[in-house]
Amino acid sequence: MTGRVVVGYTATKTGRDAVAVGARLAAATGAILDVAIILPSPRSVITPPDASYGRMLQTQAKEWIAGAIDRIPAEVTAHAHVRASESFAEGLNELADELHATHIVVGAADGASRGRHRLGATTSELVHSSDVPVVLVPRGARKVAAEVGIPRLTVAVGTRPGADALMSDASALAAATGASVRLLSLLAVDLPPSADTGAIRIAGSTAARDVLTAAKTTLPDGLEVDVTVAEGDSIEDAVSHLDWHPGEFLLVGSSRLAQPKRLFLGSTAAKMLHEVPVPVIVVPRTRTGEGAPA
């Protein structure tokens, strides 16, 4: 897997988190890193700024982005982009489309706790509009050493069929990075609440392992693959008991409510975000392009 990784940068600690994770992803896949600051276009504000203010904003943005690129490891090829757009999400989507990017990386919204995710309005817009995978970065992710790389990918597999795009992306990323793969199913998902607790766990565990076994057969030979069923009284509870390696990524698919080739963060993935301390890659429901399912 080679290509371009676009990072939506803001001159904040969470912006630095996004750049650090983007750089690690680019280094592991051999991709070029494109760091972007999206400024509001004159049409997106009630009173258009005068020309001098616009020039000042451009100059400041270039200084901020130069500082971000200075922190990127030397082995990663990085480019800076400062552009205006109607919205942060629209600007990143347009840039990713122009560059044929493989991923868009964004940091947590203001107010996120250390090691936790928080979706703001702009990030929520992005995960409901992008046609390429979006990497959601928890606060503090920049503390993971660059040389850690990407040791493992956890892939959250649902209990219903239809994870072709997710498994295809997981296979490609694992092959590109050399990461091992953990296929994960959450026992709390899709079980009848009126059933006996013991019956729920037995039936659910069996069904989950059947789904994971089937998913495992779609991965290329030679990958190191583990299968895990996480049990808990709720999705959050099940996820909270999982172990995570430094540098690990979690891949989740889009909701079945998503339009083809678009993202939509479903309720299960949204609940997982409350407990997951690692970057989360949200994969569109279907993909087009080289090496991607249609």
Buried (B, 14 or more C-beta within 10 A) or exposed (E): BEBBBBBBBBBBBBBBBBBBBBBBBBBBBEBBBBBBBBBBBEEEEEEEEEEEEBEEBBEBBEEBBEEBBEEBBEEBBBBBBBBBBEBBBBBBBBBBEEBEBBBBBBBBBEEBEEBBBBBBEBBBBBBBBBBBBBBBBBBBBBEBEBEEBBBBBBBBBBBEEEBBBBBBBBBBBBBBBEBBBBBBBBBBBBBEEEEEEEEBBEBBBEBBBEBBEEBBEBBEEEBEBEBBBBBBEEBBBBBEEBEBBEBBBBBBBBBEEBBEBBBBBBEBBBBBBEBBBBBBBBBBBBBEEEEBBE
